[in-house]
Amino acid sequence: MTQQSIKQRTPATSGKSAQALALVSALQQRFTQGLESLSRDLGTVQPFNAVEWFRDNGIHGGGLRYETADGPLFGRGSVNVSQVHYDDNPAKQLASATAISTIIHPCHPMAPSVHIHLSWTEMRNGKGYWRIMADLNPSHENPTATGQYFDALRKAAPEQFDAAVAQGERYFLIPALERHRGVAHFYLEAYNSGDVQADLDLATTVGETAIDTYLNILRDALTDADAPTAEQQQTQLAYHTLYFLQVLTLDRGTTSGLLVHDQNDVGILGSIPAYVDKDLLTSWLPNMQPPQDQLLSALIAALPEESPSLIDEPVKQKLANVVREHYISHPDALALQASGDVIPPTVKNHS
């Protein structure tokens, strides 16, 4: 794991935000080290390299992500930690937002992708909530792996499990296609039990469990794996295209991050797979309700002409601008985005 020299990012002064930052930073190290260890065990070398970004030159925090791309094991991988705060601006309702957001897209189509997100949002009055998300995203479902992931999360959060699965099923539904992104969804939205330590412990246990279980599933899938067939690769491309659609037209966290500022666009879009099928995206246009059909059309126009279309950093920047411009022009369309149970005060209070 290669880390560049770290410049100064001013942390939030809140004790609860400091605890959250310590947690997500530890999870970041746990995951990147686990992925690199797996890579070595499988006889390959694919390091995760550090990229730092700064919110307002570090005055309001920023973040550090470890990313990898186009390697023997991972087509795309990003483990991003950030903390943004407004300690110097008491007029803002948002005091700080601290998060880890990670997505891994393996190259082999029989190895599932995973998305894990934990964040602590603290308001000016000291109140706050957790957003705890873990979802397994295979292009070819392995029922044993699905059960393994669910069983581990059930043990990690027995009291919250049923509610989290129900919220996840709602959040990751793609209404235009009448199907879900992923097969194992765990999502606690705006979670606050009233016990600060218990909630921190829950976030810790779920984060560690989601990471460790995925590493085990990935090891099982990649150890002595047969070379993928053309049909398996095509199915994976179609699934990655579905992932692209969900993230850029429905994911509330992605949209919120892009609307709040433009200082980490590439990092925010770290969840986008390496390639998508432009023709398949075009075939879904008639399914999209207005004005989201305009959004998808603009996203397609931002992609390279060839299909499959490579999503590199310049393309990510174009896509980020498309999303931002769309919701500035159509603010009411934010109501069409995914939600588990309630809509946290994100874009409105972060602006």
C-alpha positions as CSV (number, residue, x, y, z in Angstrom):
1,M,0.0,0.0,0.0
2,T,1.8,3.1,-1.3
3,Q,1.1,6.4,0.5
4,Q,2.2,9.7,-0.7
5,S,3.3,12.5,1.6
6,I,0.3,13.8,3.5
7,K,-0.3,17.5,3.6
8,Q,-2.3,19.2,6.4
9,R,-6.0,18.5,6.5
10,T,-7.6,20.2,9.5
11,P,-9.8,17.7,11.4
12,A,-13.2,18.5,13.0
13,T,-13.0,19.5,16.6
14,S,-16.0,17.5,17.8
15,G,-15.2,14.5,20.0
16,K,-17.8,12.3,18.2
17,S,-16.4,13.3,14.8
18,A,-12.9,12.4,16.0
19,Q,-14.1,9.0,17.1
20,A,-15.8,8.5,13.7
21,L,-12.6,9.5,11.8
22,A,-10.5,7.1,13.9
23,L,-13.0,4.3,13.1
24,V,-13.2,4.8,9.3
25,S,-9.4,5.3,9.1
26,A,-8.9,2.0,10.8
27,L,-11.4,0.3,8.5
28,Q,-9.6,1.8,5.5
29,Q,-6.3,0.2,6.6
30,R,-8.0,-3.1,7.4
31,F,-9.5,-3.3,3.9
32,T,-6.6,-2.1,1.8
33,Q,-4.1,-4.3,3.7
34,G,-6.5,-7.3,3.3
35,L,-6.9,-6.8,-0.4
36,E,-3.2,-6.4,-1.0
37,S,-2.5,-9.5,1.1
38,L,-5.0,-11.5,-0.9
39,S,-3.3,-10.3,-4.1
40,R,0.0,-11.5,-2.9
41,D,-1.4,-14.8,-1.8
42,L,-2.8,-15.4,-5.2
43,G,0.5,-14.7,-6.8
44,T,-0.2,-11.3,-8.2
45,V,0.9,-7.8,-7.3
46,Q,-1.7,-5.0,-7.3
47,P,-1.1,-2.2,-4.8
48,F,-3.5,0.4,-3.7
49,N,-2.0,3.9,-4.1
50,A,-2.9,6.9,-2.0
51,V,-4.5,10.0,-3.4
52,E,-5.3,12.9,-1.1
53,W,-7.8,15.7,-1.7
54,F,-8.4,18.9,0.2
55,R,-11.6,20.8,1.0
56,D,-10.8,24.5,0.6
57,N,-7.1,23.8,0.8
58,G,-7.6,21.6,3.9
59,I,-9.3,24.3,6.0
60,H,-12.5,22.4,5.9
61,G,-10.9,18.9,5.9
62,G,-10.7,16.6,2.9
63,G,-9.9,13.0,2.4
64,L,-7.5,10.2,1.5
65,R,-8.4,7.4,-0.8
66,Y,-6.5,4.3,-1.8
67,E,-7.3,3.3,-5.3
68,T,-6.3,0.7,-7.9
69,A,-7.3,0.1,-11.5
70,D,-6.7,-2.1,-14.5
71,G,-4.7,-4.8,-12.6
72,P,-4.7,-8.6,-12.7
73,L,-7.3,-8.9,-9.9
74,F,-9.3,-5.6,-9.8
75,G,-10.6,-3.6,-12.7
76,R,-11.5,-0.8,-10.3
77,G,-11.0,-0.4,-6.5
78,S,-11.4,2.6,-4.2
79,V,-11.3,2.8,-0.4
80,N,-12.1,6.4,0.3
81,V,-12.1,8.1,3.8
82,S,-13.1,11.8,4.1
83,Q,-14.0,14.3,6.7
84,V,-15.5,17.6,5.9
85,H,-16.4,20.1,8.6
86,Y,-17.4,23.8,9.1
87,D,-16.0,24.5,12.5
88,D,-15.3,28.1,11.4
89,N,-18.8,28.8,10.1
90,P,-21.4,28.5,12.8
91,A,-24.1,29.6,10.3
92,K,-24.0,26.2,8.7
93,Q,-26.4,23.6,10.1
94,L,-24.0,20.8,9.2
95,A,-21.0,20.7,11.6
96,S,-19.1,17.7,10.0
97,A,-19.5,14.6,7.9
98,T,-17.1,11.7,8.3
99,A,-17.2,8.7,6.0
100,I,-15.6,5.6,4.5
101,S,-17.0,4.7,1.1
102,T,-15.5,1.7,-0.7
103,I,-16.2,-0.2,-3.9
104,I,-14.2,-3.1,-5.3
105,H,-14.9,-4.4,-8.8
106,P,-12.8,-7.6,-9.4
107,C,-11.8,-8.4,-13.0
108,H,-13.0,-12.0,-12.9
109,P,-16.8,-12.2,-13.6
110,M,-17.3,-14.9,-11.0
111,A,-15.9,-12.7,-8.2
112,P,-18.5,-10.3,-6.8
113,S,-18.1,-6.6,-6.4
114,V,-18.8,-5.1,-3.0
115,H,-19.9,-1.7,-1.7
116,I,-19.4,-0.6,1.9
117,H,-20.2,2.8,3.3
118,L,-20.2,4.1,6.9
119,S,-20.6,7.7,7.7
120,W,-21.3,9.9,10.8
121,T,-23.1,13.2,10.1
122,E,-23.1,15.7,12.9
123,M,-25.3,18.8,13.0
124,R,-24.4,22.1,14.6
125,N,-26.5,21.3,17.7
126,G,-24.4,18.2,18.4
127,K,-27.0,15.7,17.2
128,G,-26.1,13.3,14.5
129,Y,-26.7,10.0,12.8
130,W,-24.9,7.1,11.2
131,R,-25.4,5.8,7.7
132,I,-24.3,2.1,7.6
133,M,-24.4,0.3,4.3
134,A,-23.0,-3.0,3.0
135,D,-24.1,-4.7,-0.1
136,L,-22.8,-7.6,-2.2
137,N,-22.9,-7.1,-6.0
138,P,-22.2,-10.2,-8.1
139,S,-22.8,-10.4,-11.8
140,H,-23.2,-14.1,-11.3
141,E,-24.8,-14.9,-8.0
142,N,-23.4,-17.6,-5.8
143,P,-26.1,-18.5,-3.3
144,T,-23.5,-19.8,-0.8
145,A,-21.7,-16.5,-0.8
146,T,-25.0,-14.6,-0.5
147,G,-25.9,-16.6,2.5
148,Q,-22.4,-16.2,4.0
149,Y,-22.7,-12.5,3.7
150,F,-26.2,-12.3,5.2
151,D,-25.3,-14.7,8.1
152,A,-22.3,-12.6,9.0
153,L,-24.2,-9.3,9.1
154,R,-27.0,-10.9,11.0
155,K,-24.5,-11.9,13.7
156,A,-23.0,-8.4,13.7
157,A,-26.3,-6.6,14.1
158,P,-28.9,-9.1,15.3
159,E,-31.3,-6.4,16.5
160,Q,-31.0,-4.2,13.5
161,F,-30.7,-6.8,10.8
162,D,-34.3,-7.2,9.6
163,A,-34.8,-3.4,9.4
164,A,-31.5,-3.0,7.6
165,V,-32.3,-5.6,5.0
166,A,-35.7,-4.1,4.4
167,Q,-34.2,-0.6,4.0
168,G,-31.5,-2.0,1.7
169,E,-34.1,-3.7,-0.5
170,R,-35.9,-0.3,-0.9
171,Y,-32.7,1.7,-1.5
172,F,-31.2,-0.5,-4.2
173,L,-34.4,-1.1,-6.2
174,I,-34.1,0.3,-9.7
175,P,-37.8,1.2,-10.5
176,A,-37.2,1.7,-14.2
177,L,-35.9,-1.8,-14.6
178,E,-37.9,-3.4,-11.8
179,R,-34.9,-5.1,-10.4
180,H,-32.2,-4.6,-7.7
181,R,-28.6,-3.7,-7.8
182,G,-26.9,-6.5,-5.8
183,V,-28.2,-9.5,-3.9
184,A,-27.4,-8.9,-0.3
185,H,-28.4,-5.4,1.0
186,F,-27.8,-4.0,4.5
187,Y,-28.7,-0.4,5.1
188,L,-29.4,1.6,8.2
189,E,-30.4,5.2,7.2
190,A,-30.2,8.1,9.6
191,Y,-29.5,5.7,12.4
192,N,-29.3,7.0,16.0
193,S,-30.4,4.8,18.9
194,G,-29.7,7.5,21.5
195,D,-26.7,5.6,22.8
196,V,-23.5,7.2,21.3
197,Q,-21.1,4.4,22.3
198,A,-23.5,1.6,21.3
199,D,-23.9,3.2,17.9
200,L,-20.2,3.5,17.4
201,D,-19.7,-0.1,18.5
202,L,-22.4,-1.2,16.0
203,A,-20.7,0.7,13.1
204,T,-17.4,-0.8,14.1
205,T,-18.7,-4.4,14.2
206,V,-20.7,-4.1,10.9
207,G,-17.7,-2.4,9.1
208,E,-15.2,-5.1,10.2
209,T,-17.6,-7.9,9.5
210,A,-18.5,-6.7,6.0
211,I,-14.8,-6.3,5.1
212,D,-13.6,-9.6,6.5
213,T,-16.5,-11.6,5.1
214,Y,-16.0,-10.1,1.7
215,L,-12.3,-10.9,1.7
216,N,-13.2,-14.5,2.5
217,I,-15.8,-14.7,-0.3
218,L,-13.3,-13.1,-2.7
219,R,-10.6,-15.6,-1.8
220,D,-13.0,-18.5,-2.4
221,A,-14.0,-17.1,-5.7
222,L,-10.5,-16.4,-7.1
223,T,-8.6,-19.4,-5.7
224,D,-8.1,-21.8,-8.6
225,A,-10.7,-20.0,-10.7
226,D,-11.1,-21.1,-14.3
227,A,-10.5,-18.6,-17.0
228,P,-13.7,-16.7,-17.7
229,T,-15.8,-17.4,-20.7
230,A,-16.9,-14.8,-23.2
231,E,-20.5,-15.2,-22.0
232,Q,-19.5,-14.7,-18.4
233,Q,-17.7,-11.5,-19.3
234,Q,-20.6,-10.2,-21.3
235,T,-22.9,-10.8,-18.3
236,Q,-20.5,-8.9,-16.1
237,L,-20.4,-6.0,-18.5
238,A,-24.2,-5.9,-18.5
239,Y,-24.2,-5.9,-14.7
240,H,-21.6,-3.2,-14.5
241,T,-23.8,-1.1,-16.8
242,L,-26.7,-1.6,-14.4
243,Y,-24.4,-0.5,-11.5
244,F,-23.5,2.6,-13.5
245,L,-27.2,3.4,-14.0
246,Q,-28.1,3.0,-10.3
247,V,-25.2,5.1,-9.0
248,L,-25.6,8.0,-11.4
249,T,-29.4,8.2,-11.5
250,L,-30.5,7.0,-8.1
251,D,-27.8,7.0,-5.5
252,R,-28.5,9.8,-3.0
253,G,-25.0,9.8,-1.5
254,T,-23.2,10.2,-4.8
255,T,-25.5,13.0,-5.9
256,S,-25.2,14.8,-2.6
257,G,-21.4,14.6,-2.7
258,L,-21.3,16.1,-6.3
259,L,-23.7,18.9,-5.4
260,V,-21.9,20.0,-2.2
261,H,-18.6,20.7,-3.9
262,D,-16.5,19.8,-7.0
263,Q,-13.2,19.2,-5.2
264,N,-13.3,15.4,-5.2
265,D,-15.4,14.4,-8.2
266,V,-13.1,11.6,-9.3
267,G,-13.1,10.2,-5.8
268,I,-16.8,10.4,-5.4
269,L,-17.2,8.5,-8.6
270,G,-14.8,5.8,-7.5
271,S,-17.6,3.3,-7.5
272,I,-18.0,3.4,-11.3
273,P,-16.9,0.2,-13.0
274,A,-14.1,0.3,-15.7
275,Y,-16.4,-0.4,-18.6
276,V,-20.1,0.0,-19.4
277,D,-22.2,-1.0,-22.4
278,K,-23.4,2.2,-24.0
279,D,-25.9,0.4,-26.3
280,L,-27.5,-1.3,-23.3
281,L,-27.8,2.1,-21.5
282,T,-29.4,3.5,-24.6
283,S,-32.0,0.7,-24.6
284,W,-33.1,1.7,-21.1
285,L,-33.9,5.3,-22.1
286,P,-37.6,4.6,-22.7
287,N,-37.9,3.2,-19.2
288,M,-36.8,6.4,-17.5
289,Q,-39.4,8.9,-16.3
290,P,-38.9,12.6,-16.9
291,P,-36.6,14.3,-16.2
292,Q,-34.3,11.4,-15.4
293,D,-34.5,10.4,-19.1
294,Q,-32.7,13.6,-19.8
295,L,-30.1,12.8,-17.2
296,L,-29.4,9.3,-18.7
297,S,-29.3,10.8,-22.2
298,A,-26.7,13.3,-21.1
299,L,-24.7,10.6,-19.3
300,I,-24.6,8.5,-22.4
301,A,-23.5,11.5,-24.5
302,A,-20.5,12.0,-22.0
303,L,-19.3,8.4,-22.7
304,P,-16.7,7.6,-25.3
305,E,-18.1,6.7,-28.7
306,E,-17.0,3.0,-28.6
307,S,-18.9,0.5,-26.7
308,P,-17.9,-1.0,-24.3
309,S,-17.0,2.4,-23.1
310,L,-14.0,3.0,-20.8
311,I,-14.7,5.0,-17.7
312,D,-11.4,6.8,-17.0
313,E,-10.7,9.9,-15.0
314,P,-11.5,12.4,-17.7
315,V,-14.8,10.6,-18.4
316,K,-15.6,10.6,-14.6
317,Q,-15.2,14.4,-14.6
318,K,-17.6,14.7,-17.5
319,L,-20.1,12.5,-15.8
320,A,-19.8,14.4,-12.5
321,N,-20.5,17.7,-14.4
322,V,-23.6,16.1,-16.1
323,V,-25.1,15.0,-12.7
324,R,-24.4,18.4,-11.1
325,E,-25.9,20.4,-14.0
326,H,-28.9,18.2,-14.1
327,Y,-29.9,18.6,-10.5
328,I,-29.2,22.3,-10.6
329,S,-31.6,22.6,-13.5
330,H,-34.1,20.1,-12.0
331,P,-33.9,20.3,-8.2
332,D,-37.3,18.6,-7.8
333,A,-35.7,15.5,-9.4
334,L,-33.8,14.9,-6.1
335,A,-37.1,13.5,-4.8
336,L,-36.8,10.7,-7.3
337,Q,-33.6,9.3,-5.8
338,A,-33.3,6.2,-3.7
339,S,-34.2,6.2,0.0
340,G,-34.4,3.4,2.6
341,D,-36.9,4.9,5.1
342,V,-36.3,8.6,5.4
343,I,-34.4,11.3,3.5
344,P,-31.6,12.6,5.7
345,P,-30.9,16.3,5.6
346,T,-28.0,16.1,3.1
347,V,-28.0,18.4,0.2
348,K,-30.2,21.0,1.7
349,N,-28.2,21.4,4.9
350,H,-24.8,20.8,3.4
351,S,-25.0,23.6,0.9
